């Protein structure tokens, strides 16, 4: 077997192993998703008085070499209650009453517990509590919009 044939054979085996590795990575990620689906719909109050609802399990993406999957980042919907969100594009603060982001979990059970900042887990609240906060915020925003449209008469 020539050197070129040897290199071709090695590359073929490497490709087979990468394919097998991707399948195992995807399988592991899918198992995690199934095991943590019960987090969907859980609601929390953060340390910054924001309210969060977990909307899905972490996503699986196909990378060039590996499956990209971050089991610590759960998609989430946030309701801000007056705190500011930093606007990176404008370099200033912009209050956003609602936004989608990620909620971090070290163990897939508790959320907001960041050991770097020595934070304790977020307080879990009921779906009804979350709905109440959300409805109040929508009503407040609705009133502000119509007050601006009516020239401050509302």
Buried (B, 14 or more C-beta within 10 A) or exposed (E): EEEEEEEEEEEEEEEEEEEEEBEEBBEBBBEBBEEBEEBEEBBBBBEBEBBBBBBEBBBBEEEEEEBEBEBEBBBBBBBBBEEEBEEEEEEEEEEBBEEEEBBBBBEBEEBBBEEEEEEEBBEEBEEEEBEEBBEEBEEEEEEEEEEEEEEEEE
